[in-house]
Amino acid sequence: MPYAYPDNDLSYTGNFLNMMFKTTEVKYTPHPVLERALDVLFILHADHEQNCSTSAMRGVGSSHPDPYSCMAAAAAALYGPLHGGANEEVLRMLREIGSIDAIRPTSSASRRGRCA
């Protein structure tokens, strides 16, 4: 694919999509729903701060072992269901739900029709 330069008229996420997917069009316009979804995903990951696997790698690395041992520690932490495995659990839950029609209201406000 051709190299796409950043476009100052686009948002950070719009530019990311531009540089990933622009082909021959003169002006790339990202789909607004995709741009917003990716923006939220970026925010969630940026807000994750120093997670378990990063802490494990830094903790093990502080004793100056080889980089493979540090990476193994980080990968082991990432494997846990409360870290990397949490994403898999969400995918399982979404597959189990199946469609929006299968979602039941969970709060009393939504049951009374006050949910936006």
QUITABEL-V535389 format. One record per backbone hydrogen bond with DSSP energy under -1.0 kcal/mol. NH is the residue of the N-H (numbers start at 1). CO is the residue of the C=O. If there is no record, write none. Layout:
nh: {NH,NH}
co: {CO,CO}
//
This chain:
nh: {10,15,16,17,18,19,20,21,22,35,36,37,38,39,40,41,42,43,44,45,46,47,51,55,56,57,58,59,60,61,62,63,64,70,71,72,73,74,75,76,77,78,79,83,84,85,86,89,90,91,92,93,94,95,96,97,98,99,102,103,111,112,113,114}
co: {7,11,12,13,14,15,16,17,18,31,32,33,34,35,36,37,38,39,40,41,42,43,49,51,52,53,54,55,56,57,58,60,61,66,67,68,69,70,71,72,73,74,75,80,78,80,83,85,86,87,88,89,90,91,92,93,94,97,99,100,107,108,110,109}
//
